[in-house]
Amino acid sequence: MSHATNLIPAIELVKRSNMRFPNESDDYRRARNALLAEEIELRRHIERVAEQRRALPPGGEVTGRYHFQGEHGPVDFAGLFGDKQSLVVYSYMFGPQRERPCPMCTSLLSAWDGEARDVGQRVALAVVARSPIERLVAFKKARGWRDLELYSDIDGSFSRDYHGIDKNGGDDAAFNVFTRRDGIIRHFWAGEMGMESADPGQDPRGAPDLMPLWTILDVTPEGRGTDWYPKLDYGD
């Protein structure tokens, strides 16, 4: 990425835009241009954060002997990588104590299922939960997921070590990235924003937000709202 000093000021880029819409007022255009400048700055900040993330020093070596049951049989942690050198693991809140899975996690994974084959061109993607694999596969089929790879954390040791279990022993969503370089598997990065880092009046979430649902709602007048969340079923 170019350093900020080499970038054209956002307001200058805005001036180059000739996008207009039918019957918009001058007041609307002035406000929209000011917003556009902020959106350009946001894009640049997202890229700066991504660059800083990629430059992290090596994380902790993975030394736990984790074992999973996949849809096609048992697999160890290295096996989750397949032929890739990086691995993304989502800890799904669907443990054996739950009658049904977390609706928020399910909404996220439903969106990811459509991208899983694309993601898999560059990195491995695994969804880990503590329920038996038969239960996970049954829900996957009922939900219509095709391309997500689901794994049962057989003894819960991975979930405990990598924050997929909360302090009370219940499920917690977690998002972890691992690397395999020169035969050594290390933790690379994890989402670490939670209740402790949430801003007033907002649900705890990371940035950029992993859920396409919220990204779409954020560009509407209604926004995310404060009393609405995804459901597993809508009665249709």
N, C-alpha and C positions, 0 to 999 in steps of 0.2 A: 504493500500500500504506500502511496505517496505520503510524505510528511505533511502535516497540516499547513506548514509555511508555504508549500508548493501548490496548495489547493486554491482554486478560484473561490472567492467569497460567495457564500450561499446566495446572498441577495443579487449578485451579478448573474448567477445561473438562473435565478428567477426571472430576471429581465429578459433572458433569452427565450423564455417560454412564451408561446403565442396561443396557448390553449385557452379557449373561451367557450361558454355554453349559452344556449338560447336564453335571451331575456334576463341575463344576470345584471345586477345593478353595479354601479361603481363602488358602492360600499362593500358589496359582496366580494368584488375582485380585490380590493385593497386588503380585506381581511384574509382572503384565501391566499394571496401572495405572501402575506406575513406568515401564515401557517405553512406554506410551502417551503419557505426558508428554514423554518424550524424542522420540518420533515427531512430536509436535506442534511441538516446538522445531526439529526437523530440517526440517519443512515450512516453518517460518518462516525458517530460515536459507537454504533453497533460494530462497525468494522474495526475500530480501535480496540474495543473490548475483545473481539475475536482474535485479533493479532496478539494481544497480551496473553490470552488464554493459550494460544498455540505455542507461545514462548515459555510456558511454565517449565521449571526444571523437573527432572524425573521424579515421579511420585513414589509412594511406598511399594515395595515388591509384594506381590501376592504370594503368600506362603501357606494360606489355608488349603486344606485338602477338601475342596468342595465337590459335591456329587449331586447330579441332577438326573431327573427322569424326563426324557424328551418324548416326543410323539413317536419316535422310531427307536426308542431304547435308551439305556443309560449313557451318560456322557459326563466327562470331568470338565473342569473349568476351561482347560486349554481347548477342549473340543468345541466350546461355544464359539471360538474364533473361526472355525472352519479353515478356509485358506486365506483369511484376511489378517492384517496386522493390527487392526484396531477393532474394538468391541464396545458396543453401546448396550447397556443392560437397564431395562426398566423394571423396577420392583412393583408388581401389580398387587393392589390391595384386594386379594381374594384368597385369604387364608381359610383353613378348615373351620374356624369358628364362625365364619360368615355364612348366612343363608344364601346371599347373593353378592356379587362383587360390587366394588365401589362404582357408583354411576359416573363420577368425574373421571376416574381412571379409564373406565370403559369408553367414554366419549373420546378421550384422547387416543386410545388405541384403535378405535374404529376409524379415526382419521389416518392414523399411521399405517393401517393395513393397506390403504390405497397407495402408500408411498414405499412400502416395505421392499418391493422388488427394486425400486430405484435406489434406495438407501443401500441395499445389498450389493450394488455394483462397486461400492467403495469401502464399506465397512460392514462388519457383522452386527446384527441387531437381534437381541434376545429379550423375551419377556419372561420374567421369573416370578412365580407365586408359590405359596406354601401349601396349596391344596393338592390333592393327588392328581396326577396327570390325566386320569380318566375324566375327572370333573372339569378340568380346564379345557380339554378337547371337546367335551360335550357342550360347554358354553360357547366355545369358538365356533362350532358348527351351527349352533342356534343363532348366534349373532351374525353369521354369514362371513366371518373372517376367512380369508383365503391364504394370505402370505405371511402373516406373523408367525414366528417360531416361539412356541410356548414351552416352558420347562418348569417342572416341579422341583422346588428346593427341598430335597428329601428330608434332611434333618434340621433345616432352618439355619444352618451355620453361616451360609453366605448372607442371608437376610439379616442376621444379627450383626455381622461384622460390617456390613455396608448399608446400615440404616434403613432396612426394610421392615424393621420391627420397632415399635415405639417403646417408651420406658415402662409401659404397663403390659407389654407382651402382645399388644395388638398389631395389626398391619399398619405400615406407613409407606406411602409412595416414596420411591427413591429413583434417582437417575444418575447412573455412574458410567464413566468411560474408562476403558482399560487399553493398554498397548502391549504388544508383543514385539520386542526388539532384541535381536541376537539371542533368541531363546528365553529371554527373561520377560515375564509378565509383570506389569506394574499398573497401579492405579494412576490415571491421568488427571481426571477432573470429575467433580460431582456437583449437582445442584445443592447449594448450601443455604438457600434463602427459605426461611420458614416463619413461624409466628414471631420469633424474636426480632426479625428484621422487617416485618411488615409495616407499611406506613399506615397512619390513622385512616380508618374508614375503608381500607382495602383488604381483600383476602390475601393471604400469603401466597406469593408466586415468584417465580424466577423471571429473569429477563435475558434475552428475548423469551417471550412466553411460548411454551412448547405446543399450546393448544390452538389449532387453526380456528376453532370456534370463537375464542375470545378476540383473535385478530380481526375476524370479520365483524363481530359486534362492536369493536372499538371504533370502527369508522362509520357507525350509524348514530343518529341522534339519541336513540334509546340507550346505547352503550351496553355495558354488562349487566346493569341493574344491581340491586342489593338483595333481592328476595327470589332470584331465579337460579336454578342449577339444572344441569342435564339430568334426565331420568333414563332408567333402563328400558322403560316402555312408555308409550304414549297412547295406548288403547286403540291403535289402528290395526 
